[in-house]
Amino acid sequence: MVSVSIIGASGYTGGELLRLALSHPELEVKQVTSERLDGQFVHFTHPNLRGRTPLKFVRSEAVGKCDLLFLGLPHGSAMTGIDHFATLADRIVDLSADFRLRNAADYDRWYGKPHANRAWLEKFVYGLPELHRAELKAAKYVSGVGCNATATTLAVWPLAAAGLIDATRGIICEVKVGSSEGGAAAGDSTHHPERAGVMRSFAPTGHRHTAEVLQALKLKNLAIELHLSATAVGNVRGVLATAHVFVKAGTAEKDLWKAYREAYGKEPFVRIVKEKTGLYRYPEPKILSGSNYADVGFEFDARTNRVVALCAIDNLMKGAAGTALQCANIMMGWEEVLGLEFPGLHPI
């Protein structure tokens, strides 16, 4: 068994990761941390884990060495503590934004302050298996992914990979997100009377995850304007990305099908959802709750050469903890789907 600890396990993402790790056949959870909840049973905070583990939270300074370390800390904490964390485990998966971007200057632009430990950026592999599987196999340090970035990237990636995008016209993407994306700590915007039933635009421009999508598109030497907007909706879980992408003149729908099938035909967690009839003919986040699947689809407006590219995910799974465990499986040389086979529920 591989020993694993989770630094920062009291939040929604940390709890989801703990849920997955407890059922993973190759992992033995050693320690989980919370400074605020030190000494409390984890099931007091994550009630779905009642009876699944006798673990109690400990403070981070009490964590000993393990084989694999997950970091579920707020942005800024992992980059300042990484030198210490690296002494605790040979392999680390960080779920925060601290090591997602390769260009240190992007932290100045998108996060509003310089990166505190730039030398570590080049040591991390961006943790989206669909784009970086080969690098993940040899990695010791893996970064997390932004949930909105994941949905947007997976929606448009096949078009970029196939060279179909008209780079002169830009990409416009709207992501609709559930309340769990705001984290477990309550605030004015997440207070139930203010959050329930909303359709609230909270980042019409300047969303931080834009940087991750642009970084992904550069893998195909695609320099393009990306306009990303985010809207809060009434769901607890889920992200739905709706991207408007203009393709080159002469592109036909069969070219789009070819692009998506070539990109995702062998992917274990990406499904193409495009039906002519039926209730679920396009991707929907609701039925993906608790699963690591990303459902992608598209519609083509041949009159304007516009593709509406869609992707639905559970933000806590494929947008965070699920992809983190998927990356760990690849890094450890295990079957990629191990511990991630849950297909979601219907109805829910």
C-alpha positions as CSV (number, residue, x, y, z in Angstrom):
1,M,0.0,0.0,0.0
2,V,1.1,3.6,-0.7
3,S,0.8,5.9,2.3
4,V,-0.9,9.2,1.6
5,S,-1.6,12.3,3.6
6,I,-3.8,15.4,2.8
7,I,-2.7,18.8,3.9
8,G,-5.8,20.9,4.1
9,A,-8.5,18.3,4.2
10,S,-11.4,20.2,5.8
11,G,-12.7,22.0,2.7
12,Y,-15.0,20.6,0.1
13,T,-12.2,19.6,-2.2
14,G,-10.2,18.1,0.6
15,G,-13.2,16.1,1.7
16,E,-13.9,14.9,-1.8
17,L,-10.3,13.8,-2.1
18,L,-10.5,12.0,1.2
19,R,-13.6,10.2,0.1
20,L,-11.9,9.0,-3.0
21,A,-8.6,8.0,-1.2
22,L,-10.4,5.9,1.4
23,S,-11.9,3.7,-1.3
24,H,-8.8,3.5,-3.4
25,P,-7.4,-0.1,-3.4
26,E,-3.7,1.1,-3.5
27,L,-3.9,4.0,-1.0
28,E,-3.7,4.0,2.8
29,V,-4.6,7.4,4.2
30,K,-2.2,8.2,7.0
31,Q,-3.0,11.8,8.1
32,V,-5.3,14.6,7.2
33,T,-4.9,18.2,8.4
34,S,-6.9,21.2,9.6
35,E,-5.5,23.9,11.8
36,R,-8.9,25.0,12.9
37,L,-10.3,21.5,13.5
38,D,-7.3,19.9,15.1
39,G,-8.4,16.8,17.2
40,Q,-11.9,16.5,15.7
41,F,-13.1,13.4,13.8
42,V,-13.2,14.0,10.1
43,H,-16.8,12.9,9.9
44,F,-17.9,15.9,12.0
45,T,-17.0,18.0,9.0
46,H,-17.5,15.4,6.2
47,P,-20.6,13.5,7.4
48,N,-20.7,11.3,4.4
49,L,-17.6,9.6,5.8
50,R,-19.2,8.6,9.0
51,G,-18.2,4.9,9.6
52,R,-15.7,5.0,6.8
53,T,-12.7,6.1,8.8
54,P,-11.7,6.8,12.5
55,L,-9.3,9.6,11.3
56,K,-9.0,12.8,13.2
57,F,-7.7,16.1,11.9
58,V,-4.2,17.1,13.0
59,R,-2.2,20.3,12.6
60,S,0.0,20.4,9.5
61,E,3.2,20.5,11.6
62,A,2.3,17.1,13.0
63,V,2.4,15.4,9.5
64,G,5.1,12.9,9.1
65,K,6.6,11.4,6.0
66,C,4.5,9.5,3.4
67,D,4.7,8.2,-0.1
68,L,2.2,10.6,-1.7
69,L,1.2,14.0,-0.4
70,F,-1.9,16.0,-1.6
71,L,-2.1,19.7,-0.9
72,G,-5.5,21.2,-0.5
73,L,-4.5,24.6,0.8
74,P,-5.7,28.1,-0.1
75,H,-3.9,30.0,-2.9
76,G,-0.6,31.3,-1.8
77,S,0.0,28.7,1.0
78,A,1.6,25.9,-1.1
79,M,4.1,28.1,-2.8
80,T,5.5,29.4,0.5
81,G,5.5,25.9,2.1
82,I,6.7,23.8,-0.8
83,D,10.3,23.4,0.3
84,H,9.0,21.9,3.6
85,F,6.3,19.8,1.9
86,A,8.9,18.3,-0.4
87,T,10.7,16.8,2.6
88,L,7.6,14.9,3.5
89,A,7.0,13.0,0.3
90,D,8.7,12.1,-2.9
91,R,5.5,12.8,-4.9
92,I,3.2,15.7,-4.4
93,V,-0.1,16.7,-6.1
94,D,-1.1,20.3,-5.3
95,L,-4.7,21.2,-5.9
96,S,-4.3,25.0,-5.6
97,A,-3.4,27.5,-8.3
98,D,0.1,28.0,-7.0
99,F,1.9,25.9,-9.6
100,R,-0.5,25.8,-12.5
101,L,1.1,28.5,-14.7
102,R,4.5,28.0,-16.3
103,N,5.1,31.8,-16.8
104,A,5.8,33.5,-13.5
105,A,4.7,36.8,-14.9
106,D,1.2,35.4,-15.4
107,Y,0.8,35.4,-11.6
108,D,1.4,39.1,-11.6
109,R,-1.3,39.7,-14.2
110,W,-4.0,37.2,-13.2
111,Y,-3.5,36.9,-9.4
112,G,-2.4,40.4,-8.7
113,K,1.0,39.6,-7.0
114,P,4.3,38.0,-7.8
115,H,4.8,34.3,-7.3
116,A,6.6,33.6,-4.1
117,N,8.7,30.6,-5.2
118,R,9.3,30.9,-9.0
119,A,12.0,28.2,-9.1
120,W,9.4,25.6,-8.4
121,L,7.2,26.4,-11.3
122,E,9.2,24.4,-13.8
123,K,9.2,21.4,-11.5
124,F,5.4,20.9,-11.7
125,V,3.4,19.3,-14.5
126,Y,0.0,20.8,-15.2
127,G,-2.4,18.1,-14.0
128,L,-4.8,17.7,-16.9
129,P,-4.3,14.2,-18.2
130,E,-6.0,14.7,-21.6
131,L,-3.2,17.2,-22.5
132,H,-0.2,16.1,-20.4
133,R,-0.4,12.3,-19.9
134,A,3.1,11.6,-21.1
135,E,4.7,14.2,-18.8
136,L,2.6,12.9,-15.8
137,K,4.0,9.4,-16.1
138,A,7.4,10.8,-15.2
139,A,6.4,13.5,-12.9
140,K,7.1,13.9,-9.2
141,Y,5.2,17.1,-8.7
142,V,1.8,17.8,-10.3
143,S,-0.3,20.9,-10.1
144,G,-4.0,21.1,-9.7
145,V,-6.4,22.4,-12.4
146,G,-8.9,25.2,-12.3
147,C,-12.5,23.8,-12.6
148,N,-13.6,26.5,-15.0
149,A,-10.4,26.2,-16.9
150,T,-10.9,22.5,-17.2
151,A,-14.4,22.8,-18.6
152,T,-13.4,25.5,-21.1
153,T,-10.2,23.7,-22.2
154,L,-11.9,20.4,-22.8
155,A,-14.7,22.1,-24.7
156,V,-12.4,23.8,-27.2
157,W,-9.3,21.6,-27.2
158,P,-10.3,19.3,-30.1
159,L,-10.8,22.3,-32.4
160,A,-7.4,23.7,-31.5
161,A,-5.7,20.3,-31.8
162,A,-7.1,19.9,-35.3
163,G,-6.1,23.4,-36.4
164,L,-9.7,24.4,-37.2
165,I,-9.9,27.6,-35.2
166,D,-9.9,31.0,-36.9
167,A,-7.5,32.8,-34.6
168,T,-8.5,36.2,-35.9
169,R,-12.0,36.1,-34.3
170,G,-11.3,35.1,-30.7
171,I,-13.1,32.7,-28.4
172,I,-16.0,33.7,-26.1
173,C,-16.8,31.4,-23.3
174,E,-19.5,31.6,-20.5
175,V,-19.2,29.2,-17.5
176,K,-22.1,28.6,-15.2
177,V,-21.0,27.4,-11.8
178,G,-22.4,25.9,-8.6
179,S,-22.0,27.3,-5.1
180,S,-19.4,24.7,-4.0
181,E,-16.9,26.5,-6.2
182,G,-16.9,29.3,-3.6
183,G,-15.4,26.9,-1.0
184,A,-16.5,25.9,2.5
185,A,-15.8,29.2,4.2
186,A,-19.0,31.3,4.3
187,G,-18.9,34.9,3.1
188,D,-21.3,37.6,2.0
189,S,-21.7,36.2,-1.4
190,T,-22.2,32.6,-0.2
191,H,-24.7,33.4,2.6
192,H,-27.8,31.3,1.8
193,P,-30.3,34.2,1.4
194,E,-27.9,35.9,-1.0
195,R,-26.8,32.8,-2.9
196,A,-29.9,30.7,-3.2
197,G,-31.7,30.8,-6.5
198,V,-29.3,33.2,-8.1
199,M,-28.1,33.7,-11.7
200,R,-25.4,36.2,-10.8
201,S,-22.5,37.3,-13.0
202,F,-19.5,37.5,-10.7
203,A,-16.6,37.6,-13.2
204,P,-17.8,39.1,-16.5
205,T,-14.1,39.7,-17.4
206,G,-10.7,39.0,-16.0
207,H,-11.4,35.5,-14.6
208,R,-8.1,34.0,-13.3
209,H,-8.7,30.7,-15.0
210,T,-8.4,32.4,-18.4
211,A,-4.6,32.1,-18.0
212,E,-4.8,28.3,-17.8
213,V,-6.9,28.0,-21.0
214,L,-4.5,30.4,-22.9
215,Q,-1.6,28.3,-21.7
216,A,-3.2,25.1,-23.0
217,L,-4.0,26.7,-26.4
218,K,-0.3,27.7,-26.7
219,L,0.6,24.0,-26.8
220,K,-0.8,24.1,-30.3
221,N,0.9,27.4,-31.1
222,L,-2.5,29.1,-31.0
223,A,-2.3,32.7,-30.1
224,I,-5.8,33.9,-29.7
225,E,-8.0,36.3,-27.6
226,L,-10.1,34.4,-25.0
227,H,-13.0,36.2,-23.4
228,L,-14.1,34.2,-20.3
229,S,-17.1,35.1,-18.2
230,A,-18.5,33.3,-15.1
231,T,-22.0,33.2,-13.7
232,A,-23.2,31.8,-10.4
233,V,-26.3,29.6,-10.7
234,G,-28.4,27.7,-8.1
235,N,-26.6,24.3,-8.3
236,V,-24.3,23.2,-5.5
237,R,-22.0,21.2,-7.8
238,G,-21.3,21.6,-11.5
239,V,-19.7,23.7,-14.2
240,L,-21.2,24.1,-17.7
241,A,-18.9,25.8,-20.2
242,T,-20.4,27.2,-23.4
243,A,-17.7,28.4,-25.7
244,H,-18.3,30.2,-29.0
245,V,-15.5,29.4,-31.4
246,F,-15.2,30.5,-35.0
247,V,-13.6,28.0,-37.3
248,K,-11.9,28.4,-40.7
249,A,-13.9,28.8,-43.8
250,G,-14.7,25.5,-45.5
251,T,-15.0,23.6,-42.2
252,A,-17.8,21.1,-42.3
253,E,-19.6,19.3,-39.5
254,K,-17.8,16.0,-40.4
255,D,-14.5,17.8,-39.7
256,L,-15.8,18.7,-36.2
257,W,-16.8,15.1,-35.5
258,K,-13.4,13.9,-36.6
259,A,-11.7,16.4,-34.4
260,Y,-13.6,15.5,-31.2
261,R,-13.3,11.7,-31.9
262,E,-9.6,12.0,-32.5
263,A,-9.1,14.0,-29.3
264,Y,-11.3,12.0,-27.0
265,G,-12.1,8.6,-28.6
266,K,-9.7,6.8,-26.3
267,E,-10.1,9.0,-23.2
268,P,-11.4,7.1,-20.2
269,F,-13.2,10.1,-18.6
270,V,-14.3,12.3,-21.6
271,R,-17.6,11.4,-23.3
272,I,-18.9,13.0,-26.5
273,V,-22.6,13.9,-25.9
274,K,-24.3,15.0,-29.1
275,E,-27.7,13.5,-29.9
276,K,-30.4,14.5,-32.3
277,T,-33.2,13.9,-29.9
278,G,-33.8,13.2,-26.2
279,L,-33.6,15.1,-23.0
280,Y,-29.9,14.7,-22.4
281,R,-28.7,15.4,-26.0
282,Y,-26.2,18.0,-24.7
283,P,-23.8,17.9,-21.8
284,E,-25.4,18.6,-18.4
285,P,-23.5,18.9,-15.0
286,K,-26.3,17.5,-12.9
287,I,-25.9,13.9,-13.8
288,L,-22.2,14.0,-13.4
289,S,-22.3,14.8,-9.6
290,G,-19.7,12.8,-7.8
291,S,-18.2,11.4,-11.0
292,N,-14.9,12.1,-12.8
293,Y,-16.5,12.4,-16.2
294,A,-16.4,15.4,-18.5
295,D,-19.2,15.4,-21.1
296,V,-18.4,17.4,-24.2
297,G,-20.6,18.3,-27.2
298,F,-21.0,20.9,-29.9
299,E,-23.4,22.5,-32.4
300,F,-22.3,24.0,-35.7
301,D,-23.7,27.1,-37.2
302,A,-22.5,26.7,-40.8
303,R,-23.9,30.1,-41.8
304,T,-21.4,32.0,-39.6
305,N,-18.7,29.3,-39.1
306,R,-19.5,29.4,-35.4
307,V,-19.1,26.3,-33.2
308,V,-20.8,26.3,-29.8
309,A,-18.6,23.9,-27.9
310,L,-19.9,22.6,-24.6
311,C,-18.4,20.8,-21.6
312,A,-20.0,19.8,-18.3
313,I,-18.2,18.6,-15.2
314,D,-18.5,18.3,-11.5
315,N,-16.3,21.1,-10.2
316,L,-15.2,19.1,-7.1
317,M,-14.3,16.0,-9.2
318,K,-13.1,16.5,-12.7
319,G,-12.5,20.1,-11.8
320,A,-10.4,19.3,-8.7
321,A,-10.1,16.1,-6.6
322,G,-11.1,13.6,-9.3
323,T,-8.5,14.8,-11.7
324,A,-5.9,15.0,-8.9
325,L,-6.4,11.3,-8.2
326,Q,-6.4,10.5,-11.9
327,C,-3.0,12.2,-12.1
328,A,-1.8,10.3,-9.1
329,N,-2.8,7.1,-10.7
330,I,-0.8,7.9,-13.8
331,M,2.2,9.2,-11.8
332,M,2.3,5.9,-9.8
333,G,1.9,3.7,-12.8
334,W,-1.5,2.4,-11.8
335,E,-4.6,1.9,-14.0
336,E,-5.8,5.4,-14.7
337,V,-9.4,4.8,-13.7
338,L,-8.6,3.2,-10.4
339,G,-10.9,4.5,-7.6
340,L,-12.7,6.7,-10.1
341,E,-15.3,4.4,-11.6
342,F,-18.4,5.9,-10.1
343,P,-20.7,6.9,-13.0
344,G,-22.9,9.5,-11.3
345,L,-26.6,9.2,-10.4
346,H,-29.9,9.5,-12.3
347,P,-32.3,10.8,-11.4
348,I,-30.8,13.2,-8.8
